[in-house]
Structures are given as C-alpha cells and as structure tokens.
Amino acid sequence: HWRGWEAGLRDRDPAALAAARERLEWQIRYYSYLQWIADEQWQRARMEAAPMGVFGDFPFMVSSHSADVWARQHEFDLDSSVGTPPDAFSATGQDWGLPAYRWDVVAANDYDWLRERTRRSADLYDGFRIDHLIGFYRTFVRRPDGSAGFIPGDEWAQRAQGERLLSVFSEGGASLIGEDLGTVPDFLRVSLAERGIPGMKVMRWERNWHAAGHPFHDVTAYPEVSVATSGTHDTETMAEWWDGASLEERQALLALPVLRDSGLSAEDSFSNRTRDVLLEALF
C-alpha cells in the first residue's frame, strides 16, 4: 500500500516525485507505450463493432490502493469506509472497505476528478452505467469510532448533490444508465425520469413481492426509458437461473401475457429457444 512507502513518495513531495520520475523513466515509458497500444486496439475494436455501441461501467468508488487516491489524498477520508445500511438484503448492512469521498472538498474542487473520469469514459465507451447511483446522492459512511450514517444527511442536500453530479456525468456526451437497483429512495427515480436517463429493470427481480405467489410485473409495462435485462454481473446467467428456478417460479413468469403463447413449458430445461423467447420479451 502506498501509505507504507517512504514519506517523500507517500506524501507526494515534489523533489521525491521528480527523483522517482528520473529513476523510473524507462519503466514509465514502457507502461505508457503498453497503454498507448491497448488504447489503439480498443478504439479499433469499437470502430469495427459499429453500428453496435459499447457500454462500460463507471464505478462508484475506488480502492484506497489506487493511484487516484494516492494523487488526491485530500479528497478522501482514508480512515472511514463506504458501504450500505441494514436493509432487506442484509440485516447488518455492508462494509466495502473503500475510502469515503470528502464531498465538501470534492465540491470545492468543482468535481474536477469526476469530470476527468467522465471525459475518459466518454472516450472509451458509447455510454456507461453509473454504478450504485444512489451513492453519489448520499454515501453511507462507517467511521472508526463505530458510528455510521449518510453524507449528506438531509434529503434536500442529497438530491441537490446527486443531480449536480448527473449534470457532470452528462458533459462528456456519452449515453448514461443509472444503476438504481436495491433499496433506494423515491426521489432517485424521479431525478432519472426528469432527465430522461434510464434506470434498470432486472426481469427476475421485477415482481410484486407483497402479493401471493410473487407474480412478475408485465415486461411491456416497464418504463419506456429503462434498460431491461435478464440479470446483472451479480446474478447467475439466464441459463443457470432458469434451470435452478422452481416450477412455480417458471410458471409465474410464463403467465405474463407476452409469454403466455410463447410455446414454452415451465417443465422445459433451458435451451436456445428459451433464451430467444425471454430476450424477445425483454426487447
């Protein structure tokens, strides 16, 4: 970890950095060259993929080990960590072990680092998914003394910060998707709708959890401006989900009007036909 480096490099003393640049000049050139080659290959792949677009991810946080945190130590609370409060998915909440933004300092710098990330993402992708979007509105911070809470603390400040950041993310010109899954306040989806930014609808989770049998929501009733998917990077593949689902769960899915006459049977194992029918329903 860079916090264990000798003081000059750890604290980014100009003389120490200059000496390191001179000492490591050829290694710096070599890795710069590798990144140059990789970037050329990436852009060529994007060009050859056209008219298909390539979507990337805009991670909410970065590791304390990262060059970004080392270069911008003043913008992070290195002794606190980010996570989630207790909710329906975890009785104790989550602690991700990642350093918290010092949002007051980030704002005072006019979000310049996040602007740089936005511009770079727009160079790499036709669009990108804003990971854990609610975290940019309000970050759940766990402190060394055991206390925890949201920053900012009140709803007005949370919405103001999040909507300011949505404007920043839009500046690069790439298309945006807001990852709005899990337990989120109502104002998050209002913010997205007002700006025409799609949220996410994951078919296997879009159910009426308060009704008997947990019926699936009709996919044709999803908001027009949304990204409909069968799963995410945190779930099983569509094939694994189908083959692992109970007969009752499959029957509930196939009861949807868009799937009722598909010819699929809840007793069928996953096949190319299953895949195509479910994807057509999502489309």
C-alpha positions as CSV (number, residue, x, y, z in Angstrom):
1,H,0.0,0.0,0.0
2,W,1.3,3.5,-0.8
3,R,0.7,4.5,2.8
4,G,3.7,2.3,3.7
5,W,6.0,4.0,1.2
6,E,8.8,6.3,2.4
7,A,7.5,9.7,3.4
8,G,8.6,11.7,0.4
9,L,6.7,9.5,-2.1
10,R,3.8,8.8,0.2
11,D,3.2,12.5,0.7
12,R,4.0,13.4,-2.9
13,D,6.9,15.7,-2.1
14,P,7.8,17.4,-5.4
15,A,11.5,16.6,-5.0
16,A,10.9,13.0,-4.2
17,L,8.5,12.7,-7.2
18,A,11.0,14.3,-9.6
19,A,13.7,11.9,-8.4
20,A,11.3,8.9,-8.9
21,R,10.4,10.0,-12.4
22,E,14.1,10.2,-13.3
23,R,14.9,6.9,-11.7
24,L,12.0,5.1,-13.3
25,E,12.0,6.9,-16.6
26,W,12.3,3.8,-18.8
27,Q,9.6,1.8,-16.8
28,I,7.3,4.8,-17.1
29,R,7.9,5.0,-20.9
30,Y,7.4,1.2,-21.2
31,Y,4.0,1.2,-19.4
32,S,2.9,4.3,-21.2
33,Y,3.7,2.5,-24.5
34,L,1.6,-0.5,-23.5
35,Q,-1.3,1.7,-22.6
36,W,-1.0,3.5,-26.0
37,I,-1.0,0.2,-27.9
38,A,-4.0,-1.0,-25.8
39,D,-5.9,2.2,-26.5
40,E,-5.3,1.9,-30.2
41,Q,-6.6,-1.7,-30.2
42,W,-9.6,-0.7,-28.1
43,Q,-10.6,2.1,-30.4
44,R,-10.1,-0.1,-33.5
45,A,-12.4,-2.8,-31.9
46,R,-15.1,-0.1,-31.2
47,M,-14.9,1.1,-34.8
48,E,-15.2,-2.4,-36.2
49,A,-18.1,-3.1,-33.9
50,A,-20.2,-0.2,-35.3
51,P,-23.1,0.3,-35.5
52,M,-23.2,-1.7,-32.3
53,G,-22.3,0.5,-29.3
54,V,-20.1,-0.5,-26.4
55,F,-21.2,0.3,-22.9
56,G,-18.9,0.5,-20.0
57,D,-19.1,0.9,-16.2
58,F,-18.4,4.0,-14.1
59,P,-17.5,2.6,-10.6
60,F,-18.9,4.5,-7.7
61,M,-15.8,4.1,-5.5
62,V,-12.1,3.4,-6.0
63,S,-9.7,1.3,-3.8
64,S,-7.5,3.1,-1.3
65,H,-4.6,1.3,-3.1
66,S,-5.4,3.2,-6.4
67,A,-3.2,5.9,-8.0
68,D,-6.2,8.2,-7.9
69,V,-6.5,8.1,-4.1
70,W,-2.7,8.5,-3.7
71,A,-2.8,11.5,-6.1
72,R,-5.8,13.1,-4.4
73,Q,-5.5,12.1,-0.7
74,H,-7.1,15.3,0.4
75,E,-10.4,14.3,-1.3
76,F,-10.8,11.1,0.6
77,D,-11.5,10.1,4.2
78,L,-8.9,7.3,4.4
79,D,-9.9,6.2,7.9
80,S,-13.6,5.6,7.1
81,S,-15.2,3.2,4.7
82,V,-18.2,3.1,2.4
83,G,-21.0,0.5,2.4
84,T,-24.7,0.2,2.9
85,P,-27.0,0.3,5.9
86,P,-29.0,-2.7,7.0
87,D,-31.8,-3.5,4.5
88,A,-33.9,-6.3,3.1
89,F,-30.8,-7.9,1.6
90,S,-28.5,-7.7,4.6
91,A,-29.5,-7.4,8.3
92,T,-26.1,-5.9,9.2
93,G,-25.6,-3.9,6.1
94,Q,-22.4,-4.0,4.1
95,D,-18.9,-2.6,4.6
96,W,-16.9,-2.5,1.3
97,G,-13.6,-1.3,2.9
98,L,-13.3,1.5,0.4
99,P,-12.4,5.1,1.4
100,A,-15.1,7.7,1.6
101,Y,-15.3,10.8,-0.5
102,R,-14.9,14.0,1.4
103,W,-17.8,15.6,-0.5
104,D,-17.1,19.1,0.8
105,V,-13.6,19.0,-0.7
106,V,-14.7,17.3,-3.9
107,A,-17.3,20.0,-4.4
108,A,-14.9,22.8,-3.6
109,N,-12.7,21.5,-6.4
110,D,-15.7,21.7,-8.7
111,Y,-15.7,17.8,-9.0
112,D,-12.7,18.1,-11.3
113,W,-11.5,14.5,-10.8
114,L,-15.0,13.1,-11.5
115,R,-15.1,15.3,-14.6
116,E,-11.8,13.8,-15.8
117,R,-13.3,10.3,-15.2
118,T,-16.4,11.3,-17.2
119,R,-14.4,12.5,-20.1
120,R,-12.2,9.4,-20.1
121,S,-15.3,7.2,-20.0
122,A,-16.8,9.1,-22.9
123,D,-13.5,8.4,-24.9
124,L,-13.7,4.7,-24.1
125,Y,-17.4,4.0,-24.4
126,D,-20.5,5.0,-26.3
127,G,-22.3,5.1,-23.0
128,F,-21.7,3.9,-19.4
129,R,-23.6,2.6,-16.4
130,I,-23.3,4.7,-13.3
131,D,-22.6,2.1,-10.6
132,H,-24.5,2.4,-7.3
133,L,-26.0,5.7,-8.4
134,I,-27.7,6.4,-5.1
135,G,-24.2,6.6,-3.5
136,F,-23.5,9.8,-5.5
137,Y,-26.6,11.3,-3.9
138,R,-25.9,10.0,-0.4
139,T,-22.9,7.9,0.7
140,F,-23.2,5.6,3.7
141,V,-20.0,6.1,5.7
142,R,-18.8,3.9,8.5
143,R,-16.4,5.7,10.8
144,P,-13.5,4.3,13.0
145,D,-15.5,5.1,16.2
146,G,-18.3,2.7,15.1
147,S,-20.8,5.4,14.1
148,A,-22.3,5.4,10.6
149,G,-24.6,7.5,8.5
150,F,-25.4,9.1,5.2
151,I,-23.4,12.1,3.8
152,P,-25.0,14.5,3.1
153,G,-27.5,13.9,5.8
154,D,-30.8,15.5,4.7
155,E,-32.8,14.7,1.6
156,W,-32.7,18.2,0.1
157,A,-28.8,18.2,0.1
158,Q,-28.7,14.6,-1.1
159,R,-30.9,15.4,-4.1
160,A,-29.0,18.6,-4.9
161,Q,-25.7,16.8,-4.9
162,G,-26.8,13.8,-6.9
163,E,-28.5,16.0,-9.6
164,R,-25.4,18.2,-9.8
165,L,-23.3,15.0,-10.4
166,L,-25.7,13.7,-13.1
167,S,-25.1,17.0,-14.9
168,V,-21.3,16.4,-14.6
169,F,-21.6,12.9,-15.9
170,S,-23.6,14.1,-18.9
171,E,-21.0,16.6,-20.0
172,G,-18.9,14.0,-21.9
173,G,-21.7,13.3,-24.4
174,A,-21.9,9.5,-23.7
175,S,-25.2,7.9,-23.0
176,L,-25.9,7.2,-19.4
177,I,-27.7,4.4,-17.5
178,G,-28.4,4.8,-13.8
179,E,-27.9,1.7,-11.7
180,D,-30.9,2.2,-9.4
181,L,-31.4,-1.4,-8.0
182,G,-31.9,-2.4,-4.4
183,T,-33.4,-0.2,-1.7
184,V,-33.4,3.4,-3.0
185,P,-35.4,6.5,-2.0
186,D,-38.2,7.5,-4.4
187,F,-36.5,10.7,-5.4
188,L,-33.7,8.8,-7.2
189,R,-36.0,7.5,-9.9
190,V,-37.8,10.9,-10.1
191,S,-34.4,12.5,-10.8
192,L,-33.7,10.0,-13.5
193,A,-37.1,10.4,-15.1
194,E,-36.8,14.2,-15.2
195,R,-33.5,13.9,-17.1
196,G,-34.5,11.1,-19.4
197,I,-31.8,8.8,-18.0
198,P,-32.8,5.1,-18.0
199,G,-32.8,3.1,-14.8
200,M,-32.6,-0.7,-14.8
201,K,-35.3,-3.4,-14.8
202,V,-34.0,-6.9,-14.0
203,M,-36.7,-9.3,-15.0
204,R,-36.2,-11.9,-12.3
205,W,-36.5,-9.2,-9.6
206,E,-39.4,-7.3,-11.1
207,R,-42.2,-8.9,-9.1
208,N,-45.0,-7.9,-6.7
209,W,-43.3,-9.1,-3.6
210,H,-46.3,-8.3,-1.5
211,A,-48.8,-10.5,-3.4
212,A,-49.4,-14.2,-3.1
213,G,-47.0,-16.1,-5.4
214,H,-44.9,-13.0,-6.0
215,P,-46.2,-12.5,-9.6
216,F,-43.9,-11.0,-12.1
217,H,-44.5,-7.5,-13.4
218,D,-45.5,-7.3,-17.0
219,V,-42.4,-6.6,-19.0
220,T,-44.4,-4.5,-21.5
221,A,-45.3,-2.2,-18.6
222,Y,-41.7,-1.3,-17.8
223,P,-41.0,2.4,-18.2
224,E,-40.2,3.2,-21.8
225,V,-37.0,4.8,-20.8
226,S,-35.3,1.9,-19.0
227,V,-32.8,-0.8,-19.6
228,A,-34.4,-4.2,-19.3
229,T,-32.1,-7.2,-18.6
230,S,-32.4,-10.8,-17.5
231,G,-29.7,-10.4,-14.8
232,T,-26.7,-8.5,-13.8
233,H,-23.0,-9.2,-13.1
234,D,-24.1,-10.1,-9.5
235,T,-26.5,-12.8,-10.6
236,E,-26.4,-16.2,-12.3
237,T,-26.6,-16.3,-16.0
238,M,-30.1,-16.6,-17.6
239,A,-29.5,-20.3,-18.2
240,E,-28.4,-21.0,-14.6
241,W,-31.4,-19.0,-13.2
242,W,-33.9,-20.9,-15.4
243,D,-32.6,-24.3,-14.6
244,G,-32.3,-23.5,-10.9
245,A,-35.8,-21.9,-10.6
246,S,-38.7,-23.8,-9.1
247,L,-41.6,-25.0,-11.3
248,E,-43.8,-22.4,-9.6
249,E,-41.4,-19.6,-10.4
250,R,-41.2,-20.6,-14.1
251,Q,-45.0,-20.9,-14.2
252,A,-45.3,-17.4,-12.7
253,L,-43.0,-16.0,-15.4
254,L,-44.8,-17.7,-18.3
255,A,-48.1,-16.4,-17.0
256,L,-47.2,-13.0,-18.3
257,P,-49.3,-12.0,-21.4
258,V,-46.2,-11.5,-23.5
259,L,-45.0,-15.1,-22.7
260,R,-48.4,-16.9,-22.4
261,D,-48.5,-18.0,-26.1
262,S,-44.7,-18.5,-26.5
263,G,-44.9,-22.2,-26.6
264,L,-42.5,-22.6,-23.7
265,S,-43.3,-25.0,-20.9
266,A,-42.4,-24.5,-17.3
267,E,-41.1,-28.1,-17.3
268,D,-38.6,-27.5,-20.1
269,S,-34.9,-27.3,-19.5
270,F,-33.1,-24.2,-20.7
271,S,-32.4,-24.2,-24.5
272,N,-31.7,-21.7,-27.3
273,R,-35.4,-21.4,-27.7
274,T,-35.9,-20.4,-24.0
275,R,-33.1,-17.8,-24.4
276,D,-34.7,-16.4,-27.6
277,V,-38.2,-16.2,-26.2
278,L,-37.1,-14.4,-22.9
279,L,-34.8,-12.0,-24.8
280,E,-37.6,-11.1,-27.2
281,A,-39.9,-10.4,-24.3
282,L,-37.4,-8.1,-22.9
283,F,-36.8,-6.3,-26.2
